[in-house]
């Protein structure tokens, strides 16, 4: 498995909760289990890594179960233990600020564990519900028309016309792009790969989606300069069949159902515990800076609610 930054971030993020729930590893689970690492009087065992793998969603489990994944997981855990131990040696855990943060972290973990326990009451979406959602929202699952586009970007119209003349005389588009284009795509010979409708600058899109395969055209002016375009190929818009998106829909319906449950549960507990929120404690967002005499105003976007 090839390591990349996103998978490393996911590994670390998912392990945080696992580590927080692993306070008894070094005693109970270490007995009769192969010890993989010893950190002072604490141990990390085979069972610990298995516990972590089982705690993450199945689609991410290969990050933990492959030989390389288990090695990365073990390295991460050991690093956390040694860094935390040194932080304690330096007394960082004794400061009031850290004590307060640790107490909130404990409450946050308890809230997540309680929510996870209570969420088991939430019925999973059915295939019929997923199919009904697909039928009502099929436009969300369609792939728009796409172009395989190449371009050469230069600063002036004269330079663009010179590029067109050189192309007419037989010079190759990728060679010219790598020589004169000021766009980073010059490293790929001007290749912009597949671009769906709606992803291009309007002035470029208007021209590009009216070109024929193999056509070269220009100059096309944009705020970045002047473009010479080459259309290699195009794909028509198409609707993704239900079977291809079923798993995604089921996952989204499940998430939304759990989110709704979380909000109702939190509201119920707030009322039971007679929670009082002081309005003054939440600062009123400043109005947006007006862009002109008739600039509209509106509420700021609400932050995402609840633990994920």
Buried (B, 14 or more C-beta within 10 A) or exposed (E): EEEEEEBEEBBBEBBEBBBBBBEEBBEEBBEEBEEBBEBEEBBBBBBBBBBBBEBBEEEBBEBBBEEEBBEBBBEBBBEBBEEBEEEEEEEEEEEEEEEEEEEEEEEEBEBBEEBEEEBEEBEEBEEEBBEEBBEEEBEEBEEEEBBBBBBBBBEEEEBBBBBBEBBEEEEEBBEBBBEBBEBEBBEBBBBBEEBEEEEBEEEBBEBBBEBEEEEBBBBBEBEEBBBBBBBBEBEEEEEBEBEEBBEEBBBBBBEEBBBEBBEEBBEEEEEEEEEEEEEEEEEEEEEEEEEEEEEEEEEEEEEEEEEE
